[in-house]
Amino acid sequence: MSLSSQIKPISYLKSHAAEIVKDFATNPEPLIITQNGEAKMVVMAIAEYERQQETFALLKLVSMGKKESAQGRVTDVDAFFDEMDQQP
């Protein structure tokens, strides 16, 4: 399905809400809703939303790790495991 078919006016959302929900089972692509010809919101399946949130969380962890590494806040892997082994 092309991107243009996934852009709908708000009136379509109002009159086809049940159909949109049903269609997410076969086409998980987000639906862009426009108002007065301008994109205003995105409607997406909950499973896709949850996957997106997990991806953002992982990217945030990677970013935090890079920042800590750049600040010199790193631990040698052997020292880390030695410290973990000493934990009760």
C-alpha positions, -999 to 999 in steps of 0.1 A, spaced: 0 0 0 14 34 -9 20 61 16 -6 84 0 -34 59 7 -24 61 44 -31 98 46 -68 105 54 -88 136 64 -102 137 100 -137 131 85 -126 97 73 -114 88 108 -147 99 123 -168 79 99 -146 48 95 -131 42 130 -142 6 133 -129 -2 98 -96 14 105 -91 -7 136 -101 -38 117 -77 -30 89 -47 -28 113 -49 -66 115 -37 -69 79 -20 -36 73 -1 -23 104 11 9 86 3 40 106 -25 63 93 -18 100 90 -48 121 98 -51 156 83 -72 186 93 -76 214 68 -51 197 46 -24 197 73 -11 165 90 -23 167 126 -20 132 141 -10 96 135 -32 66 143 -13 33 147 -19 -3 159 -10 -8 196 15 -35 188 33 -12 164 33 16 190 47 -7 216 75 -18 192 83 18 185 85 26 223 109 -3 229 130 9 200 131 44 215 141 30 249 169 10 234 182 40 215 181 61 247 202 34 265 227 34 236 229 72 237 234 72 275 262 47 271 279 68 245 277 99 267 291 81 297 319 66 276 328 101 263 329 113 299 353 86 307 328 68 330 337 33 319 347 1 337 370 -26 325 349 -57 317 370 -79 340 367 -55 369 330 -53 363 326 -91 365 348 -93 395 326 -67 413 295 -86 403 309 -118 416 314 -102 450 278 -91 453 257 -111 477 
